[in-house]
Amino acid sequence: MFKSRGDSNIVYKCTVRLLEDTEILECEFHPSYKGKFLLEHVCQQLNLTETDYFGLRYVDANGQRHWLHLAKLILKQVKDASPILFSFRVKFYPPNPLLLKEDVTRFQIYLQLKRDLLHGRLYCTANEAAMLGALIIQIELGDYDPNIHVGNYVTEMRLLLRQTDAIEARIQELHQEPVEGTPGGTGGVKGMSTQEAERTFLKIACQLDTYGVDPHPVKDHRGNQLYLGINHCGILTFQGSRKTHHFKWSEVHKINFEGRMFIVHLNYPEKKHTVGFKCPSGAACRHVWCCAIEQMLFFTLPSSSDACVYSGGGLFSWGTKFKYVGRTEREILERDGLLASRDSQDEGSSTGGKRKASSVPATPSTPMTGDFAKFKMFVGYSSLPRSTHSAPLEESAIPGSNIPDGEACTGGCLLSGAAVDIALCDHFRTVSDDKTACAEYTRDSFEHSSTESGATTHATHVSHASQHADDWRPPALQPPPRPFSLLRAFVPSFLFVWLSLALGMLLLFETDWPLFRPLKRKPELVSLRHHYYAPLKEYLKKKVVELF
């Protein structure tokens, strides 16, 4: 399929699927073009200026999903693909999508969340699903008109993964009922403008536990099925339809992987804690590691200039490196005037006498506006059950999913060897405890979504977490680890092997233990002693005598 890369006139064609399944873009690129070119071209076609939240996904020949790396050649990343197919998706879900400057950006976030709801990734209770479905109907069909909207018109639209008759009936009721605050308003959506309905949809969706989560199937050390989610909040685990653990970025000290094992090192006030998740393959483990690194850096680093090259994996994953490319969330908010720049903060603090340390911004950087912070779901539906990692990890098991349309991920201080060493000094929002069981609809939808991914992962619990993990205080900053040195790793191993062999030879040839007598009579060892060991022994003895 591919011709010589030396010919500058060669043009390659690719197809980009947009968030609406019916919309595609046919694009062309030269062999020398990098991923940034293609992403910027797609965003330009969509009139998107806030491009940092989006990315392009592709699937390799082995079925593993990846994010197109912006700083690497497109052709090198998809060299085995034929035809070349990308999916345009939201990569970093903003914690508060209402703070986005452009309406077109919010609309793309809405399309992504609508897609997540349809495929079961954005799981919620039946009541929440009905409200979100009614808002979609209001956005796409407008106000209820009995002359136009006849019969069960909701059935014609695919809104939910488990779209039952009962939920469809509830969606239709909400679409027909006036919005609360209007004459006769009963908490429906009738009377909302398209923009109001879209904003309400985003308000509800971004408060769900699975907002921005692309679940990765995993298994714990007992073989229980789990699902791992990574978003602006940190690393989350799910069991059935219930969130079981939430490891906030402020508690994450290191992230690394070893072979198929994805490992998270946590810092709690009382003690350190390590949790591992076993993936079905090394490629799947590297994918999860890249997702975690990139999400963590985007939402926690003050500046992209602070990011360095990260080396992941140990003995069985040697050579994996990752370089973060692009702006961080804080840089975006500073550019848009939603956060004061670090320079102005430093000037202000210096005038007050004592200067405060500003190593890492609060996580996430997005400020909560008064309107957003005070927002309540006006329909009064129960929220998704929530829990924190005060529960023992052994009970965790997670449902999540890969996406059916073939999508994937990529993530300062220097990461050396087998660990990503980042000390985070910010407190994250605590997650409320809600012991209410989730609706059957929720469980079915999220578990179905998990079956769309071919990966499974094995979580290994190495030590026990503190029972008071929410009482967080910043861990001490640690110096960055030394860069990997082949010489430093090879020399001790070489010396250890040869010293072990020398000690074994001394025990074998210089002792008269009955255990070694059969070995000494073997022809190979007799020849070894006669031709090598005895002459070497005499040579060393002579040299020692000469010295003394």
Secondary structure, DSSP 8 states (H G I E B T S, - for coil): ----TT-TT--EEEEEE-SSTT-EEEEEE-TT-BHHHHHHHHHHHTT-S-GGGEEEEEE-TTS-EEE--TTSBHHHHSTT-SS-EEEEEESS--S-GGG-S-HHHHHHHHHHHHHHHHHTSS---HHHHHHHHHHHHHHHH-S--TTTS-SSGGGGS---TT--HHHHHHHHHHHHSBBTTSTT--SB-BT--HHHHHHHHHHHHTTSTTTT---EEEEBTT--EEEEEEETTEEEEEETTEEEEEEEGGGEEEEEEETTEEEEEEE-SS-EEEEEEE-SSHHHHHHHHHHHHHHHHHHH-S-GGG--EEEE--GGGTTEEEE--S--HHHHHHHTTSS--HHHHHHHHHHTSS----SS--SS-----HHHHT---TT---------TTS-GGG--------TT---------BBTTBEE------------------HHHHHHHHHHHHT-----EEEE-S---TTTTS--------------HHHHHHHHHHHHHHHHHHHHHHHHH---GGGHHHHTSHHHHHHIIIIIHHHHHHHHHHHHHH-
